[in-house]
Amino acid sequence: MNEQFVQIAGSVLVLIPFALAQAGRVSARSRSYLLFNLIGSGALAADAALTVQWGFLLLEGTWAVVSLLGLLGVLKGRQPAH
């Protein structure tokens, strides 16, 4: 049950900001978008690592790293949030 909770919560944290960005309600460069993506994909990557799902770990681990780099860029002022 805990594993499914992590998967659902992580997915929601990735999918809701994505849907909002597609609807033009939030920028994909905003701090909140990147932070929710980082938390959600990080949780999913950790779950994938614990359950030895290498493809899922590659996908979510990469998503988390890219989100982290984007967030750091925005926080340091190198990448403007649109």
HTML snippet that shows the backbone in 3Dmol.js (N, CA, C, O; Angstrom):
<script src="https://3Dmol.org/build/3Dmol-min.js"></script>
<div id="view" style="width:600px;height:400px;position:relative"></div>
<script>
const pdb = `
ATOM      1  N   MET A   1       0.816  -1.198   0.000  1.00  0.00           N
ATOM      2  CA  MET A   1       0.000   0.000   0.000  1.00  0.00           C
ATOM      3  C   MET A   1       0.859   1.262   0.000  1.00  0.00           C
ATOM      4  O   MET A   1       0.560   2.207  -0.730  1.00  0.00           O
ATOM      5  N   ASN A   2       1.914   1.293   0.799  1.00  0.00           N
ATOM      6  CA  ASN A   2       2.782   2.466   0.843  1.00  0.00           C
ATOM      7  C   ASN A   2       3.440   2.727  -0.501  1.00  0.00           C
ATOM      8  O   ASN A   2       3.595   3.877  -0.912  1.00  0.00           O
ATOM      9  N   GLU A   3       3.826   1.654  -1.186  1.00  0.00           N
ATOM     10  CA  GLU A   3       4.456   1.794  -2.500  1.00  0.00           C
ATOM     11  C   GLU A   3       3.487   2.450  -3.486  1.00  0.00           C
ATOM     12  O   GLU A   3       3.877   3.331  -4.251  1.00  0.00           O
ATOM     13  N   GLN A   4       2.240   2.024  -3.465  1.00  0.00           N
ATOM     14  CA  GLN A   4       1.248   2.615  -4.363  1.00  0.00           C
ATOM     15  C   GLN A   4       0.953   4.065  -3.995  1.00  0.00           C
ATOM     16  O   GLN A   4       0.726   4.892  -4.878  1.00  0.00           O
ATOM     17  N   PHE A   5       0.952   4.377  -2.716  1.00  0.00           N
ATOM     18  CA  PHE A   5       0.754   5.770  -2.291  1.00  0.00           C
ATOM     19  C   PHE A   5       1.868   6.651  -2.843  1.00  0.00           C
ATOM     20  O   PHE A   5       1.600   7.733  -3.366  1.00  0.00           O
ATOM     21  N   VAL A   6       3.111   6.199  -2.733  1.00  0.00           N
ATOM     22  CA  VAL A   6       4.254   6.960  -3.243  1.00  0.00           C
ATOM     23  C   VAL A   6       4.116   7.149  -4.750  1.00  0.00           C
ATOM     24  O   VAL A   6       4.357   8.241  -5.264  1.00  0.00           O
ATOM     25  N   GLN A   7       3.732   6.097  -5.455  1.00  0.00           N
ATOM     26  CA  GLN A   7       3.589   6.185  -6.908  1.00  0.00           C
ATOM     27  C   GLN A   7       2.485   7.163  -7.299  1.00  0.00           C
ATOM     28  O   GLN A   7       2.664   7.969  -8.213  1.00  0.00           O
ATOM     29  N   ILE A   8       1.363   7.098  -6.623  1.00  0.00           N
ATOM     30  CA  ILE A   8       0.248   7.992  -6.953  1.00  0.00           C
ATOM     31  C   ILE A   8       0.593   9.435  -6.588  1.00  0.00           C
ATOM     32  O   ILE A   8       0.378  10.343  -7.392  1.00  0.00           O
ATOM     33  N   ALA A   9       1.121   9.653  -5.398  1.00  0.00           N
ATOM     34  CA  ALA A   9       1.477  11.009  -4.967  1.00  0.00           C
ATOM     35  C   ALA A   9       2.554  11.598  -5.882  1.00  0.00           C
ATOM     36  O   ALA A   9       2.443  12.750  -6.304  1.00  0.00           O
ATOM     37  N   GLY A  10       3.585  10.824  -6.187  1.00  0.00           N
ATOM     38  CA  GLY A  10       4.643  11.299  -7.084  1.00  0.00           C
ATOM     39  C   GLY A  10       4.110  11.634  -8.458  1.00  0.00           C
ATOM     40  O   GLY A  10       4.483  12.649  -9.045  1.00  0.00           O
ATOM     41  N   SER A  11       3.240  10.788  -8.971  1.00  0.00           N
ATOM     42  CA  SER A  11       2.647  11.034 -10.291  1.00  0.00           C
ATOM     43  C   SER A  11       1.811  12.306 -10.297  1.00  0.00           C
ATOM     44  O   SER A  11       1.885  13.096 -11.238  1.00  0.00           O
ATOM     45  N   VAL A  12       1.023  12.505  -9.259  1.00  0.00           N
ATOM     46  CA  VAL A  12       0.186  13.707  -9.166  1.00  0.00           C
ATOM     47  C   VAL A  12       1.070  14.959  -9.116  1.00  0.00           C
ATOM     48  O   VAL A  12       0.751  15.972  -9.739  1.00  0.00           O
ATOM     49  N   LEU A  13       2.179  14.884  -8.372  1.00  0.00           N
ATOM     50  CA  LEU A  13       3.079  16.033  -8.263  1.00  0.00           C
ATOM     51  C   LEU A  13       3.750  16.371  -9.589  1.00  0.00           C
ATOM     52  O   LEU A  13       4.160  17.513  -9.795  1.00  0.00           O
ATOM     53  N   VAL A  14       3.867  15.413 -10.480  1.00  0.00           N
ATOM     54  CA  VAL A  14       4.431  15.662 -11.806  1.00  0.00           C
ATOM     55  C   VAL A  14       3.336  16.069 -12.795  1.00  0.00           C
ATOM     56  O   VAL A  14       3.519  16.996 -13.584  1.00  0.00           O
ATOM     57  N   LEU A  15       2.214  15.381 -12.750  1.00  0.00           N
ATOM     58  CA  LEU A  15       1.183  15.572 -13.770  1.00  0.00           C
ATOM     59  C   LEU A  15       0.370  16.859 -13.626  1.00  0.00           C
ATOM     60  O   LEU A  15       0.037  17.483 -14.634  1.00  0.00           O
ATOM     61  N   ILE A  16       0.049  17.263 -12.420  1.00  0.00           N
ATOM     62  CA  ILE A  16      -0.757  18.479 -12.259  1.00  0.00           C
ATOM     63  C   ILE A  16      -0.009  19.715 -12.767  1.00  0.00           C
ATOM     64  O   ILE A  16      -0.586  20.490 -13.530  1.00  0.00           O
ATOM     65  N   PRO A  17       1.258  19.932 -12.373  1.00  0.00           N
ATOM     66  CA  PRO A  17       1.957  21.094 -12.930  1.00  0.00           C
ATOM     67  C   PRO A  17       2.116  21.003 -14.454  1.00  0.00           C
ATOM     68  O   PRO A  17       2.051  22.019 -15.146  1.00  0.00           O
ATOM     69  N   PHE A  18       2.322  19.795 -14.971  1.00  0.00           N
ATOM     70  CA  PHE A  18       2.444  19.629 -16.413  1.00  0.00           C
ATOM     71  C   PHE A  18       1.148  20.034 -17.106  1.00  0.00           C
ATOM     72  O   PHE A  18       1.175  20.753 -18.105  1.00  0.00           O
ATOM     73  N   ALA A  19       0.020  19.577 -16.582  1.00  0.00           N
ATOM     74  CA  ALA A  19      -1.276  19.934 -17.161  1.00  0.00           C
ATOM     75  C   ALA A  19      -1.509  21.445 -17.074  1.00  0.00           C
ATOM     76  O   ALA A  19      -2.013  22.051 -18.020  1.00  0.00           O
ATOM     77  N   LEU A  20      -1.147  22.046 -15.951  1.00  0.00           N
ATOM     78  CA  LEU A  20      -1.298  23.495 -15.797  1.00  0.00           C
ATOM     79  C   LEU A  20      -0.419  24.262 -16.780  1.00  0.00           C
ATOM     80  O   LEU A  20      -0.829  25.292 -17.315  1.00  0.00           O
ATOM     81  N   ALA A  21       0.787  23.758 -17.015  1.00  0.00           N
ATOM     82  CA  ALA A  21       1.682  24.396 -17.990  1.00  0.00           C
ATOM     83  C   ALA A  21       1.105  24.272 -19.395  1.00  0.00           C
ATOM     84  O   ALA A  21       1.165  25.224 -20.173  1.00  0.00           O
ATOM     85  N   GLN A  22       0.556  23.129 -19.726  1.00  0.00           N
ATOM     86  CA  GLN A  22      -0.037  22.942 -21.048  1.00  0.00           C
ATOM     87  C   GLN A  22      -1.253  23.841 -21.244  1.00  0.00           C
ATOM     88  O   GLN A  22      -1.543  24.266 -22.363  1.00  0.00           O
ATOM     89  N   ALA A  23      -1.954  24.126 -20.170  1.00  0.00           N
ATOM     90  CA  ALA A  23      -3.127  25.001 -20.235  1.00  0.00           C
ATOM     91  C   ALA A  23      -2.744  26.483 -20.174  1.00  0.00           C
ATOM     92  O   ALA A  23      -3.615  27.350 -20.245  1.00  0.00           O
ATOM     93  N   GLY A  24      -1.456  26.776 -20.043  1.00  0.00           N
ATOM     94  CA  GLY A  24      -0.994  28.151 -19.984  1.00  0.00           C
ATOM     95  C   GLY A  24      -1.211  28.823 -18.639  1.00  0.00           C
ATOM     96  O   GLY A  24      -1.153  30.049 -18.541  1.00  0.00           O
ATOM     97  N   ARG A  25      -1.462  28.036 -17.607  1.00  0.00           N
ATOM     98  CA  ARG A  25      -1.736  28.591 -16.282  1.00  0.00           C
ATOM     99  C   ARG A  25      -0.469  28.784 -15.454  1.00  0.00           C
ATOM    100  O   ARG A  25      -0.462  29.571 -14.508  1.00  0.00           O
ATOM    101  N   VAL A  26       0.591  28.078 -15.801  1.00  0.00           N
ATOM    102  CA  VAL A  26       1.857  28.183 -15.074  1.00  0.00           C
ATOM    103  C   VAL A  26       2.989  27.983 -16.085  1.00  0.00           C
ATOM    104  O   VAL A  26       2.830  27.265 -17.072  1.00  0.00           O
ATOM    105  N   SER A  27       4.110  28.613 -15.835  1.00  0.00           N
ATOM    106  CA  SER A  27       5.269  28.460 -16.710  1.00  0.00           C
ATOM    107  C   SER A  27       6.069  27.221 -16.323  1.00  0.00           C
ATOM    108  O   SER A  27       6.224  26.912 -15.142  1.00  0.00           O
ATOM    109  N   ALA A  28       6.566  26.530 -17.317  1.00  0.00           N
ATOM    110  CA  ALA A  28       7.422  25.373 -17.070  1.00  0.00           C
ATOM    111  C   ALA A  28       8.778  25.799 -16.504  1.00  0.00           C
ATOM    112  O   ALA A  28       9.577  24.947 -16.117  1.00  0.00           O
ATOM    113  N   ARG A  29       9.043  27.090 -16.453  1.00  0.00           N
ATOM    114  CA  ARG A  29      10.289  27.608 -15.873  1.00  0.00           C
ATOM    115  C   ARG A  29      10.055  28.184 -14.480  1.00  0.00           C
ATOM    116  O   ARG A  29      10.983  28.710 -13.867  1.00  0.00           O
ATOM    117  N   SER A  30       8.832  28.092 -13.977  1.00  0.00           N
ATOM    118  CA  SER A  30       8.549  28.669 -12.661  1.00  0.00           C
ATOM    119  C   SER A  30       9.112  27.781 -11.555  1.00  0.00           C
ATOM    120  O   SER A  30       9.278  26.572 -11.717  1.00  0.00           O
ATOM    121  N   ARG A  31       9.393  28.414 -10.447  1.00  0.00           N
ATOM    122  CA  ARG A  31       9.931  27.675  -9.299  1.00  0.00           C
ATOM    123  C   ARG A  31       8.978  26.580  -8.843  1.00  0.00           C
ATOM    124  O   ARG A  31       9.403  25.459  -8.564  1.00  0.00           O
ATOM    125  N   SER A  32       7.691  26.902  -8.768  1.00  0.00           N
ATOM    126  CA  SER A  32       6.730  25.907  -8.281  1.00  0.00           C
ATOM    127  C   SER A  32       6.651  24.710  -9.220  1.00  0.00           C
ATOM    128  O   SER A  32       6.623  23.568  -8.760  1.00  0.00           O
ATOM    129  N   TYR A  33       6.613  24.952 -10.520  1.00  0.00           N
ATOM    130  CA  TYR A  33       6.564  23.859 -11.492  1.00  0.00           C
ATOM    131  C   TYR A  33       7.780  22.943 -11.315  1.00  0.00           C
ATOM    132  O   TYR A  33       7.647  21.724 -11.205  1.00  0.00           O
ATOM    133  N   LEU A  34       8.949  23.548 -11.293  1.00  0.00           N
ATOM    134  CA  LEU A  34      10.181  22.773 -11.186  1.00  0.00           C
ATOM    135  C   LEU A  34      10.294  22.057  -9.838  1.00  0.00           C
ATOM    136  O   LEU A  34      10.770  20.923  -9.779  1.00  0.00           O
ATOM    137  N   LEU A  35       9.864  22.704  -8.766  1.00  0.00           N
ATOM    138  CA  LEU A  35       9.933  22.090  -7.447  1.00  0.00           C
ATOM    139  C   LEU A  35       8.995  20.885  -7.349  1.00  0.00           C
ATOM    140  O   LEU A  35       9.391  19.828  -6.859  1.00  0.00           O
ATOM    141  N   PHE A  36       7.750  21.043  -7.817  1.00  0.00           N
ATOM    142  CA  PHE A  36       6.821  19.909  -7.787  1.00  0.00           C
ATOM    143  C   PHE A  36       7.323  18.764  -8.653  1.00  0.00           C
ATOM    144  O   PHE A  36       7.186  17.600  -8.278  1.00  0.00           O
ATOM    145  N   ASN A  37       7.902  19.080  -9.805  1.00  0.00           N
ATOM    146  CA  ASN A  37       8.455  18.041 -10.661  1.00  0.00           C
ATOM    147  C   ASN A  37       9.632  17.339  -9.987  1.00  0.00           C
ATOM    148  O   ASN A  37       9.765  16.119 -10.076  1.00  0.00           O
ATOM    149  N   LEU A  38      10.474  18.103  -9.320  1.00  0.00           N
ATOM    150  CA  LEU A  38      11.611  17.525  -8.618  1.00  0.00           C
ATOM    151  C   LEU A  38      11.155  16.579  -7.505  1.00  0.00           C
ATOM    152  O   LEU A  38      11.663  15.464  -7.388  1.00  0.00           O
ATOM    153  N   ILE A  39      10.216  17.016  -6.704  1.00  0.00           N
ATOM    154  CA  ILE A  39       9.731  16.191  -5.594  1.00  0.00           C
ATOM    155  C   ILE A  39       9.030  14.942  -6.117  1.00  0.00           C
ATOM    156  O   ILE A  39       9.294  13.832  -5.654  1.00  0.00           O
ATOM    157  N   GLY A  40       8.140  15.130  -7.080  1.00  0.00           N
ATOM    158  CA  GLY A  40       7.393  13.988  -7.618  1.00  0.00           C
ATOM    159  C   GLY A  40       8.280  12.981  -8.321  1.00  0.00           C
ATOM    160  O   GLY A  40       8.188  11.781  -8.063  1.00  0.00           O
ATOM    161  N   SER A  41       9.134  13.458  -9.203  1.00  0.00           N
ATOM    162  CA  SER A  41       9.997  12.534  -9.933  1.00  0.00           C
ATOM    163  C   SER A  41      11.058  11.929  -9.017  1.00  0.00           C
ATOM    164  O   SER A  41      11.473  10.789  -9.225  1.00  0.00           O
ATOM    165  N   GLY A  42      11.496  12.672  -8.013  1.00  0.00           N
ATOM    166  CA  GLY A  42      12.448  12.113  -7.046  1.00  0.00           C
ATOM    167  C   GLY A  42      11.833  10.967  -6.255  1.00  0.00           C
ATOM    168  O   GLY A  42      12.474   9.940  -6.031  1.00  0.00           O
ATOM    169  N   ALA A  43      10.581  11.152  -5.834  1.00  0.00           N
ATOM    170  CA  ALA A  43       9.879  10.085  -5.112  1.00  0.00           C
ATOM    171  C   ALA A  43       9.684   8.862  -6.005  1.00  0.00           C
ATOM    172  O   ALA A  43       9.863   7.726  -5.563  1.00  0.00           O
ATOM    173  N   LEU A  44       9.317   9.101  -7.256  1.00  0.00           N
ATOM    174  CA  LEU A  44       9.126   7.986  -8.185  1.00  0.00           C
ATOM    175  C   LEU A  44      10.449   7.286  -8.496  1.00  0.00           C
ATOM    176  O   LEU A  44      10.488   6.063  -8.633  1.00  0.00           O
ATOM    177  N   ALA A  45      11.524   8.054  -8.606  1.00  0.00           N
ATOM    178  CA  ALA A  45      12.838   7.453  -8.856  1.00  0.00           C
ATOM    179  C   ALA A  45      13.283   6.610  -7.668  1.00  0.00           C
ATOM    180  O   ALA A  45      13.828   5.521  -7.848  1.00  0.00           O
ATOM    181  N   ALA A  46      13.057   7.102  -6.464  1.00  0.00           N
ATOM    182  CA  ALA A  46      13.419   6.329  -5.267  1.00  0.00           C
ATOM    183  C   ALA A  46      12.621   5.038  -5.207  1.00  0.00           C
ATOM    184  O   ALA A  46      13.165   3.981  -4.887  1.00  0.00           O
ATOM    185  N   ASP A  47      11.328   5.119  -5.514  1.00  0.00           N
ATOM    186  CA  ASP A  47      10.493   3.921  -5.525  1.00  0.00           C
ATOM    187  C   ASP A  47      10.983   2.940  -6.583  1.00  0.00           C
ATOM    188  O   ASP A  47      11.034   1.735  -6.339  1.00  0.00           O
ATOM    189  N   ALA A  48      11.339   3.448  -7.745  1.00  0.00           N
ATOM    190  CA  ALA A  48      11.839   2.578  -8.821  1.00  0.00           C
ATOM    191  C   ALA A  48      13.147   1.904  -8.412  1.00  0.00           C
ATOM    192  O   ALA A  48      13.368   0.735  -8.728  1.00  0.00           O
ATOM    193  N   ALA A  49      14.008   2.631  -7.718  1.00  0.00           N
ATOM    194  CA  ALA A  49      15.271   2.047  -7.260  1.00  0.00           C
ATOM    195  C   ALA A  49      15.018   0.936  -6.241  1.00  0.00           C
ATOM    196  O   ALA A  49      15.655  -0.117  -6.286  1.00  0.00           O
ATOM    197  N   LEU A  50      14.088   1.182  -5.327  1.00  0.00           N
ATOM    198  CA  LEU A  50      13.789   0.186  -4.292  1.00  0.00           C
ATOM    199  C   LEU A  50      13.135  -1.067  -4.857  1.00  0.00           C
ATOM    200  O   LEU A  50      13.288  -2.156  -4.303  1.00  0.00           O
ATOM    201  N   THR A  51      12.406  -0.913  -5.960  1.00  0.00           N
ATOM    202  CA  THR A  51      11.711  -2.060  -6.548  1.00  0.00           C
ATOM    203  C   THR A  51      12.431  -2.592  -7.788  1.00  0.00           C
ATOM    204  O   THR A  51      11.894  -3.426  -8.517  1.00  0.00           O
ATOM    205  N   VAL A  52      13.648  -2.103  -8.016  1.00  0.00           N
ATOM    206  CA  VAL A  52      14.532  -2.566  -9.096  1.00  0.00           C
ATOM    207  C   VAL A  52      13.835  -2.510 -10.463  1.00  0.00           C
ATOM    208  O   VAL A  52      13.771  -3.501 -11.190  1.00  0.00           O
ATOM    209  N   GLN A  53      13.320  -1.328 -10.786  1.00  0.00           N
ATOM    210  CA  GLN A  53      12.697  -1.084 -12.090  1.00  0.00           C
ATOM    211  C   GLN A  53      13.595  -0.105 -12.849  1.00  0.00           C
ATOM    212  O   GLN A  53      13.407   1.109 -12.776  1.00  0.00           O
ATOM    213  N   TRP A  54      14.574  -0.651 -13.578  1.00  0.00           N
ATOM    214  CA  TRP A  54      15.644   0.157 -14.155  1.00  0.00           C
ATOM    215  C   TRP A  54      15.161   1.173 -15.193  1.00  0.00           C
ATOM    216  O   TRP A  54      15.655   2.301 -15.215  1.00  0.00           O
ATOM    217  N   GLY A  55      14.225   0.807 -16.037  1.00  0.00           N
ATOM    218  CA  GLY A  55      13.717   1.749 -17.036  1.00  0.00           C
ATOM    219  C   GLY A  55      13.000   2.916 -16.390  1.00  0.00           C
ATOM    220  O   GLY A  55      13.184   4.069 -16.780  1.00  0.00           O
ATOM    221  N   PHE A  56      12.183   2.607 -15.400  1.00  0.00           N
ATOM    222  CA  PHE A  56      11.452   3.627 -14.669  1.00  0.00           C
ATOM    223  C   PHE A  56      12.421   4.511 -13.877  1.00  0.00           C
ATOM    224  O   PHE A  56      12.219   5.721 -13.777  1.00  0.00           O
ATOM    225  N   LEU A  57      13.461   3.911 -13.322  1.00  0.00           N
ATOM    226  CA  LEU A  57      14.477   4.677 -12.600  1.00  0.00           C
ATOM    227  C   LEU A  57      15.207   5.623 -13.547  1.00  0.00           C
ATOM    228  O   LEU A  57      15.466   6.773 -13.195  1.00  0.00           O
ATOM    229  N   LEU A  58      15.539   5.150 -14.737  1.00  0.00           N
ATOM    230  CA  LEU A  58      16.197   6.010 -15.720  1.00  0.00           C
ATOM    231  C   LEU A  58      15.312   7.193 -16.079  1.00  0.00           C
ATOM    232  O   LEU A  58      15.778   8.332 -16.103  1.00  0.00           O
ATOM    233  N   LEU A  59      14.052   6.936 -16.357  1.00  0.00           N
ATOM    234  CA  LEU A  59      13.118   7.996 -16.728  1.00  0.00           C
ATOM    235  C   LEU A  59      12.951   9.009 -15.597  1.00  0.00           C
ATOM    236  O   LEU A  59      13.160  10.205 -15.800  1.00  0.00           O
ATOM    237  N   GLU A  60      12.581   8.544 -14.423  1.00  0.00           N
ATOM    238  CA  GLU A  60      12.287   9.452 -13.318  1.00  0.00           C
ATOM    239  C   GLU A  60      13.537  10.074 -12.727  1.00  0.00           C
ATOM    240  O   GLU A  60      13.510  11.224 -12.288  1.00  0.00           O
ATOM    241  N   GLY A  61      14.644   9.323 -12.710  1.00  0.00           N
ATOM    242  CA  GLY A  61      15.905   9.889 -12.235  1.00  0.00           C
ATOM    243  C   GLY A  61      16.368  11.036 -13.123  1.00  0.00           C
ATOM    244  O   GLY A  61      16.823  12.070 -12.634  1.00  0.00           O
ATOM    245  N   THR A  62      16.248  10.841 -14.430  1.00  0.00           N
ATOM    246  CA  THR A  62      16.610  11.904 -15.375  1.00  0.00           C
ATOM    247  C   THR A  62      15.682  13.093 -15.214  1.00  0.00           C
ATOM    248  O   THR A  62      16.133  14.239 -15.219  1.00  0.00           O
ATOM    249  N   TRP A  63      14.378  12.830 -15.070  1.00  0.00           N
ATOM    250  CA  TRP A  63      13.398  13.902 -14.883  1.00  0.00           C
ATOM    251  C   TRP A  63      13.741  14.713 -13.622  1.00  0.00           C
ATOM    252  O   TRP A  63      13.651  15.941 -13.625  1.00  0.00           O
ATOM    253  N   ALA A  64      14.132  14.017 -12.551  1.00  0.00           N
ATOM    254  CA  ALA A  64      14.486  14.698 -11.303  1.00  0.00           C
ATOM    255  C   ALA A  64      15.740  15.547 -11.473  1.00  0.00           C
ATOM    256  O   ALA A  64      15.784  16.682 -11.000  1.00  0.00           O
ATOM    257  N   VAL A  65      16.758  15.014 -12.140  1.00  0.00           N
ATOM    258  CA  VAL A  65      18.003  15.761 -12.336  1.00  0.00           C
ATOM    259  C   VAL A  65      17.757  17.004 -13.193  1.00  0.00           C
ATOM    260  O   VAL A  65      18.245  18.088 -12.875  1.00  0.00           O
ATOM    261  N   VAL A  66      17.005  16.844 -14.272  1.00  0.00           N
ATOM    262  CA  VAL A  66      16.711  17.981 -15.146  1.00  0.00           C
ATOM    263  C   VAL A  66      15.902  19.038 -14.384  1.00  0.00           C
ATOM    264  O   VAL A  66      16.156  20.234 -14.525  1.00  0.00           O
ATOM    265  N   SER A  67      14.937  18.599 -13.583  1.00  0.00           N
ATOM    266  CA  SER A  67      14.155  19.539 -12.778  1.00  0.00           C
ATOM    267  C   SER A  67      15.035  20.270 -11.775  1.00  0.00           C
ATOM    268  O   SER A  67      14.893  21.477 -11.582  1.00  0.00           O
ATOM    269  N   LEU A  68      15.942  19.540 -11.138  1.00  0.00           N
ATOM    270  CA  LEU A  68      16.856  20.152 -10.174  1.00  0.00           C
ATOM    271  C   LEU A  68      17.747  21.191 -10.847  1.00  0.00           C
ATOM    272  O   LEU A  68      17.916  22.294 -10.328  1.00  0.00           O
ATOM    273  N   LEU A  69      18.313  20.846 -11.995  1.00  0.00           N
ATOM    274  CA  LEU A  69      19.179  21.790 -12.702  1.00  0.00           C
ATOM    275  C   LEU A  69      18.396  23.029 -13.138  1.00  0.00           C
ATOM    276  O   LEU A  69      18.901  24.148 -13.040  1.00  0.00           O
ATOM    277  N   GLY A  70      17.177  22.837 -13.614  1.00  0.00           N
ATOM    278  CA  GLY A  70      16.341  23.969 -13.996  1.00  0.00           C
ATOM    279  C   GLY A  70      16.012  24.852 -12.806  1.00  0.00           C
ATOM    280  O   GLY A  70      16.067  26.078 -12.900  1.00  0.00           O
ATOM    281  N   LEU A  71      15.669  24.228 -11.684  1.00  0.00           N
ATOM    282  CA  LEU A  71      15.345  24.979 -10.472  1.00  0.00           C
ATOM    283  C   LEU A  71      16.556  25.759  -9.978  1.00  0.00           C
ATOM    284  O   LEU A  71      16.430  26.927  -9.611  1.00  0.00           O
ATOM    285  N   LEU A  72      17.711  25.136  -9.966  1.00  0.00           N
ATOM    286  CA  LEU A  72      18.925  25.831  -9.545  1.00  0.00           C
ATOM    287  C   LEU A  72      19.226  27.012 -10.466  1.00  0.00           C
ATOM    288  O   LEU A  72      19.628  28.081 -10.007  1.00  0.00           O
ATOM    289  N   GLY A  73      19.030  26.810 -11.766  1.00  0.00           N
ATOM    290  CA  GLY A  73      19.248  27.903 -12.716  1.00  0.00           C
ATOM    291  C   GLY A  73      18.318  29.070 -12.462  1.00  0.00           C
ATOM    292  O   GLY A  73      18.745  30.224 -12.499  1.00  0.00           O
ATOM    293  N   VAL A  74      17.049  28.786 -12.203  1.00  0.00           N
ATOM    294  CA  VAL A  74      16.075  29.851 -11.919  1.00  0.00           C
ATOM    295  C   VAL A  74      16.431  30.552 -10.613  1.00  0.00           C
ATOM    296  O   VAL A  74      16.386  31.780 -10.536  1.00  0.00           O
ATOM    297  N   LEU A  75      16.788  29.773  -9.578  1.00  0.00           N
ATOM    298  CA  LEU A  75      17.110  30.369  -8.284  1.00  0.00           C
ATOM    299  C   LEU A  75      18.364  31.230  -8.354  1.00  0.00           C
ATOM    300  O   LEU A  75      18.479  32.211  -7.619  1.00  0.00           O
ATOM    301  N   LYS A  76      19.304  30.879  -9.226  1.00  0.00           N
ATOM    302  CA  LYS A  76      20.533  31.651  -9.364  1.00  0.00           C
ATOM    303  C   LYS A  76      20.384  32.783 -10.372  1.00  0.00           C
ATOM    304  O   LYS A  76      21.318  33.555 -10.588  1.00  0.00           O
ATOM    305  N   GLY A  77      19.219  32.879 -10.982  1.00  0.00           N
ATOM    306  CA  GLY A  77      18.969  33.959 -11.922  1.00  0.00           C
ATOM    307  C   GLY A  77      19.532  33.731 -13.304  1.00  0.00           C
ATOM    308  O   GLY A  77      19.529  34.652 -14.120  1.00  0.00           O
ATOM    309  N   ARG A  78      20.020  32.529 -13.599  1.00  0.00           N
ATOM    310  CA  ARG A  78      20.578  32.258 -14.917  1.00  0.00           C
ATOM    311  C   ARG A  78      19.504  31.955 -15.944  1.00  0.00           C
ATOM    312  O   ARG A  78      19.699  32.174 -17.140  1.00  0.00           O
ATOM    313  N   GLN A  79      18.376  31.455 -15.480  1.00  0.00           N
ATOM    314  CA  GLN A  79      17.286  31.103 -16.393  1.00  0.00           C
ATOM    315  C   GLN A  79      16.044  31.827 -15.907  1.00  0.00           C
ATOM    316  O   GLN A  79      15.480  31.468 -14.874  1.00  0.00           O
ATOM    317  N   PRO A  80      15.619  32.830 -16.632  1.00  0.00           N
ATOM    318  CA  PRO A  80      14.442  33.577 -16.169  1.00  0.00           C
ATOM    319  C   PRO A  80      13.191  32.716 -16.170  1.00  0.00           C
ATOM    320  O   PRO A  80      12.970  31.925 -17.087  1.00  0.00           O
ATOM    321  N   ALA A  81      12.388  32.873 -15.155  1.00  0.00           N
ATOM    322  CA  ALA A  81      11.091  32.205 -15.094  1.00  0.00           C
ATOM    323  C   ALA A  81      10.124  33.011 -15.945  1.00  0.00           C
ATOM    324  O   ALA A  81       9.921  34.197 -15.687  1.00  0.00           O
ATOM    325  N   HIS A  82       9.532  32.402 -16.939  1.00  0.00           N
ATOM    326  CA  HIS A  82       8.609  33.094 -17.846  1.00  0.00           C
ATOM    327  C   HIS A  82       7.257  33.205 -17.213  1.00  0.00           C
ATOM    328  O   HIS A  82       6.337  33.757 -17.816  1.00  0.00           O
TER     329      HIS A  82
END
`;
const viewer = $3Dmol.createViewer("view");
viewer.addModel(pdb, "pdb");
viewer.setStyle({}, {cartoon: {color: "spectrum"}});
viewer.zoomTo();
viewer.render();
</script>
